[in-house]
Amino acid sequence: MARKLSPRERRAARVRRAIRKKGGNRPRLSVFRSHKYIYAQVIDDKKGHTLAAASSNEPEMRKKLKSTGNVEAAFEVGKLIAERAKKAGVDKVVFDRGGYLYHGRVKALAEGAREGGLDF
């Protein structure tokens, strides 16, 4: 028997379904938010590969940041993921908020990625 999905997992699946319909052939910028850290990945769903990844849990980010779980950290992770995605040859993505509200840390990550040069 399949396990029951949490409300966030159901929202994430709904968002992902909409992205597949409207996203075209762009890679997906996926966000995961925990209480202590924030993570971002650029994923090519056609091949099933992660093209770039960044998080506030990386050693250089933890040294650089005062706190790893706030809006400032999310903004820096957004800039870092944009830099790594551009290095991997990706400049246009579809933003997957992962079932989270587009507010606070998720919004800051998106703004950092846009400032870093990603188009979505």
C-alpha positions in Angstrom: 0.0 0.0 0.0 1.3 3.5 -0.9 2.1 5.8 2.0 0.1 8.9 2.6 1.8 12.0 1.2 2.2 15.1 3.4 0.5 18.3 2.4 3.9 19.7 1.3 4.6 16.7 -0.9 1.2 16.9 -2.5 1.7 20.6 -3.3 5.2 19.8 -4.6 3.8 17.2 -6.9 1.1 19.6 -8.2 3.8 22.3 -8.8 6.0 19.7 -10.6 3.0 18.6 -12.8 2.3 22.2 -13.9 6.0 22.7 -14.6 6.1 19.6 -16.9 3.1 21.0 -18.8 4.2 24.6 -19.2 8.0 24.4 -18.7 9.1 23.5 -22.2 12.5 21.9 -22.4 14.1 24.0 -19.7 15.9 22.4 -16.7 14.2 22.7 -13.3 15.6 24.8 -10.5 14.4 22.9 -7.5 14.4 24.2 -3.9 14.5 22.3 -0.6 14.2 24.2 2.6 15.0 22.8 6.1 15.1 24.7 9.4 18.9 25.0 9.4 19.8 25.0 5.6 18.5 25.7 2.1 19.4 23.6 -0.9 19.0 24.2 -4.6 19.6 22.0 -7.7 19.3 22.5 -11.4 17.9 19.2 -12.8 17.5 18.0 -16.3 14.3 15.9 -16.0 14.7 14.4 -19.5 18.0 12.7 -18.7 17.4 12.5 -14.9 20.7 14.3 -14.1 21.6 17.0 -11.7 23.5 19.7 -13.6 24.4 22.0 -10.7 23.8 22.1 -6.9 24.4 24.5 -4.1 23.5 24.7 -0.4 24.1 26.7 2.7 25.5 23.5 4.3 28.7 23.7 2.2 31.9 24.4 4.2 32.8 27.6 2.3 29.2 28.9 2.7 29.1 28.2 6.4 32.4 30.1 6.9 31.1 33.0 4.8 27.6 33.3 6.4 26.6 34.3 9.9 23.6 31.9 9.9 22.8 29.2 7.3 19.0 29.2 7.7 18.0 32.8 7.0 17.1 35.0 4.0 20.6 36.3 3.5 21.9 32.7 3.3 19.2 31.8 0.8 20.1 34.9 -1.4 23.8 33.8 -1.4 22.8 30.2 -2.3 20.8 31.6 -5.2 23.8 33.5 -6.5 26.0 30.4 -6.1 23.6 28.1 -8.0 23.3 30.6 -10.8 27.1 30.8 -11.1 27.4 27.0 -11.1 24.5 26.6 -13.6 26.1 29.1 -16.0 29.3 27.1 -15.7 27.3 24.0 -16.7 25.9 25.8 -19.7 22.4 26.5 -18.4 21.0 30.1 -18.5 17.2 29.5 -18.7 15.4 27.4 -16.1 11.9 26.8 -14.6 11.6 27.6 -10.9 10.3 24.7 -8.8 9.4 26.1 -5.4 8.9 22.5 -4.1 5.5 23.0 -2.5 6.7 26.0 -0.4 5.1 29.4 -0.5 7.0 31.9 -2.7 7.9 34.0 0.3 10.9 34.5 2.6 13.8 32.2 2.0 12.4 30.7 -1.2 11.8 34.1 -2.7 15.3 35.3 -1.6 16.9 32.2 -3.3 15.0 33.0 -6.5 16.1 36.7 -6.4 19.7 35.7 -5.8 19.5 33.3 -8.8 18.1 36.0 -11.0 20.8 38.4 -9.9 23.4 35.8 -10.7 22.1 35.6 -14.3 19.6 32.8 -14.4 16.5 33.6 -16.5 13.1 32.3 -15.3 
